[in-house]
C-alpha cells in the first residue's frame, strides 16, 4: 500500500518549471538560482542563431517525418516510465510517435564505452534532435555534433561540467533540464543519518567513470565534515565490482550506505538492491525507482516531471526554436520516498517527522 502526500492544486507545478514549493526548498536546503555564471553573455549570438536555426533544423530532417534520437546511458527497462512521459509530452505538443515523428533508440546499458559510437551514428544520420539521457550521454552527443540540436536530462550541473555556457543563455546547440541529483548528496547524507542515527560509518558507493563523481563526493564530504560523520568511499564502475564493494563496506564496519547518482547504478539496480538486502544494509538512493523495487529511502527530483519538460523543449525545437533560445530548466519538485516495509525488515523505526516530510510512504 502506498500513502502519498496530497498536493494543494495551487502549488502544483506546470510544464514551465517556474518555481518550487516552500516545503521542497526547505527540505533541499538549496537556493535554486536560474543564473549561475556567464549571465552577461552577449545576446547577439543567441539572436542570430534564432534566425538561422529553423532552416538548419529542417535541413537535418530525413524526409517529411523528423527523427528524434533517444540517446541514453541507461537501459530500456529503467527508462520505461520516463520514456512514456516523454512520449506523452510530445503528443500534447502535437507530435505522435509513428504518425508525424519517429523515435530511434540507443541504450548504453551503463557501458560508457558505447556512447561515442552511438552518438556518431545519430550525427551521421542527421536526426532532427538528439534527446540525451544523463551527463555521459550529453557530453558524448555534444562531442559528436555542433549543429544537431541536443536536449538533455542530466543529474549534474551542466555549467560546471561544460555542457552549456550558462543556464539562462546555454548557447550553441544544447539545452535541457538538470535534475540536480548530484547536488543533493549532502542532503541524502543527512537523511540516512536521521534514519540510522547510530551509524558510526556511512559508506558511499560512487562510479569514478562518471564525470560528475568528484563534484558529488565533494558535496557529500562537506556535509560529513559539518555533521561530524565518518564516511568511506567505495568506487564501483563494473558489474563484477558490486559484490566485492558491499563485502568491503561491511568488513570495514559501515552501518549505512549512500548510493551516488549514476546511470551505471540505475542499470544495475537489482544487483545493488539484492546486495543491500542480503547484508541488511540501510541505504539511501537518488531516485524513487530503487525504493519502488524494495529499497529503503530515496531523495531526488521528480524524473517524470523532468522528462515532460524536456519533451516540451524537443517539440519547440521541432517547430523551429533554437536551443540557444531555451534556458536550461531546473526541477521544481523534489521527492522523499520511504519504504516502511523495508524499514521494518531492517529493524528500523522511521521517525514520524520523517514520515510526515515524505511525499510518498510505501507500506
N, C-alpha and C positions, 0 to 999 in steps of 0.2 A: 504494500500500500504506500502511496506517496501523498505527502502533505505539502502542498505548495502555498506560498505566500500570495495572498490576494493583492493585486496592484490597483491603486487609485487610478481610474481612467485618465484623470488629468495629468498623471505622472508618466503615462506610457510614452515610450519613445516612438517617434515617427521615422520614416525612411531616411531623413536627412541628418540624423545623429547630431542634433543641435546642442543638447545638454545632457547631464545625467543627474539622477536623483541625489538628494542630500544624503540619504542613507548610504547609497553606494559610495559617495565621496568620503563619508566618514569612515566607512569600512576599509576603503582603499588606502586612505592616507596620502593620496596623490593630488597634485594640482595639475589637472589635465589641460594645460595651456595649448592652444592651437598653434602658436608660433614658438619654435624652439631656437632656431638660428637661421640666418640667411633671410630675415624678414624683409630686408631692403633690396632684394634682388631686383634689378631693373625690369620694368614691365614690358619693355619693348620686345624682348624675345618671345615672351608668352603671347603677346598680342599678335605678333607676326605669325606664330605657329597656328593660332586660331584661324587665320585667314587661309593658310595653305593646307591645313590638316584634312578637311573634308575630302579634297581632291585626292590626297595621298591615301586616305583610308579606303576610298572607293577603288583606287588602283590596286590595292592589296587583295581585294576580294577575288575569289576564283569563280567567275560566272555570276549569275544573278543572286545566288544564295551565299551570304557571308559565312565564313567558318570561324568558330571560336576554338582556340587551342587550350583545352583544360590541362594544365601542367602542374602535377602535384608530387611533392616529395613523399607523400603518404601512400596509402593503399586504397583500392576501390572499396573495400569493406569499411574502413574507418571513415572515408569521406562520404559514405552513402547519404545520411541525413543532411549533411551540409550541401551536397550536390543538389538535392531536392530543393533546398532553399534557393540556390542559385537559379535553377530552372523556373521556380515559381516567380522569382523576381523578374527574370527575363520575360516570362509570359505576361506579367502585369504591365510590362512596358511595350507589349505587342510583338515579342519575339518568341516563337514556339519552336522548340527543337524538332527538326524533321519537316517542318512546314515552311518557314521562311528564314530559318537559321540552322546551321549544322554545328554540332559539337564533336570534336575529336579529342581523344583522351590519351594521356601519357602519365603513368604512375611509376615512381621510382621505388616504391615499397621500402622506403628508408635507406636505400642504397644510393648515396650521393654521387657515386661514380657514374651513374647513368644519366645524370642531369644534363651535362654539357651536350651529349649526343642527342638527347630528346629535344632540347631547346633548338639545336641546329636543324632538326627535322622540321619544326614549326617555322623556323626562319626561311628555309628553302621552299617550303610550301606556300609561304606568303599568306598565312592566315590573317583574318581581319583584326583579331585581338588575341593576345595570349593572357589567359587567366592563371596567374601564378600563385600556387598554394604553398606557403611557408617561405622563410628567408632564403634557404639554399636554392629553391626553385626560382625565386625572384632575381637573385644575383646571377644565376645561370642564364635566365631569359634576357636580362639586361646586357650581359656579355655577348649574347648571340645576335642582338639586333638593336639598332638605334632608330629604326623607322617604324616597325610594327608596334602599335600601342600595347602596353602591358598594364594590366590591373592586378594588383597583388592583394592577398590577405595574409599578413605575417604577424608573428608574435613579438617581433623585435622593434626597436626604434629605427625607422627607415632612414632618418637623417644621420644618426651616429654611424650606422653601418654602410652609408654611402649609396643607398638605393635611390634617394631623392635629394635635391638641394635643400629644400625646406618643406614644412608641412603645408603652409599656405600657398607657396609657389613651387611645386615639385619640379617643374622644368622638364625638358626632354620629352620622352615618350612613356614615362612611367608615373602611375598614381595608384591609389587603392585605399585599403583600410588596415590600420595597425591594431592588433588585438591586445597589445600591451601585456602579453603573457609573461615575458621576461622581466618587466619592471615590477611585477608583483611578487618576486621571490622573497623579499624581506617580509611582506605581509603573510605569505604562506608559512614562513618560519614561525611567526608569532602565533598563527592559528594552530599549528601542530603542537607547539609548546603549551598552548592553553588547553588543548585536548589531552596531552600527555605531560602534565606539569612536573612529573618525577624524572623526565628524560635527562640524564646527565650528558648523553652524547646523541646528537641528531645527525644521521648520515645524509649526504646529498648525492643523488645519482645524476650525473651530467654526461653529455656527449661532447668531447673536445673537438669533434669534427664540425660541430655547428658553429658558424661564425659568431653567434650570439652567446656562446657559453661563458666567455670571460666576463662580459657585462652582467650576465645573470649571477654569476658567482660573486662578483663584486658587490652586488646588491644584497645577496644573502650574507656575505661576510660582514658587511657594515651593520646589518640588523643583528647578527650574532654577537658582535662586539658590544653593541648598545644594550643587548639583553643579558650579557654575561653568559652566553650559551656556547658550549663547545660543539663544533661541527667537524665531521670528517668527510672529505670529498672522495667519491669513487667514480673514476672515468669509465664509461662504457660506450663503445662505438660499434660493436659487433654482437651478433646473437649469442655466440659461444662465450661471451664475457659476462652475460647477465647472471647466470647461476653462481659463478665464482665471486662476483661482486657482492651478491647477497650473503654468501658464505663468509666473505671477508668482513662485511659490516657487522654481522652477528658475532664473529670471533673477536672483533675489536670492541665489543660492548655497546654498540648502538642500541638505543631504546626506541627510536622512531626514525622515519625516513621522509625526506623531501625529494620528489622526483621533478627535476628541472624540465621545462618545456622543450620538446624536441620531436620532430617528425619520426625519427627512428623509434623513439619510445612509443609514439602513438601506434605505429605499425606492429610493435611487439607488446601491445597492451596485455594480451592474455598471458604471455610468459611472465611479465612483471607482476601481474596480479597473482598468478599462481605461486611465485616465489614469496611474495609478501604474505600470502595466506599460509603457506606451508611453514613459514618461520614465525608466524604470529607477530608480524611487524606492522605497527600502525604507520600509515603513510598518507601523505597529502599529495594531490596531483594538481595539474594545471588546467584540466578541463573535465567537464561533467561525465564524459563517456566512460572514464575509469570508474567512477562511483556507480553509475548505472550498471556496470558489469560486475559489481561486488567490491569495489574499493571503498575506503573509509571516508575520505573527505576530499573535496576539490574547491579551488577558488580561482576564478578567471572570468574574462568577459564572455558574453553570450555568443557562441560561434554561429548559430543560425541567424541572429540579427546582423552579424558582421558580413555574412555571405549575401544576405538580402541587399545590404547597402552596396557591396561590391558589384552585385549583379546589376543594380541600377546604374552604376558607372559604366559597365560594359554596354548597356543599352544606349546610354547617352553618347558614347564614343561611336557606336554603330550609326547613330543618327547624325554624326558629324562634329561633335565636340572634341576638342583637342585634349589629351591627357594633361598637358601643362596648365590647362584652364580649370582643372578639377582638383581642389585642395585635398590632401590626404585626410581621410576621416579617422576619428578616434572613437573608441567604444563609449557607449552611453549606459550600458547595463552590465553590471558585474554580478556574478552568481556564486553564492556559497551553497554547496550541496553536501549533505551529510547522510550517510547510510547507517541508520541506527541498528539494523540487523548485524552489520559487520562490527559495529562498536560493541554490541553485546557479546558477540563471539570472541572478541579480543579482551573482554572483561573490562571495558572502559565505560565510564559514566559520562555522557555528554552533558556539560553544564547547560542549565535551562537558558542562560543568557546566550549561549552559542546557538542553541536550537531556535531561540526567538529571532536571532540575527539571520538565520539561514533562509535562503529563497526557496529551497526545497529540502524536505526531510523524507528519506526513503525508509519506510517502516516494514 
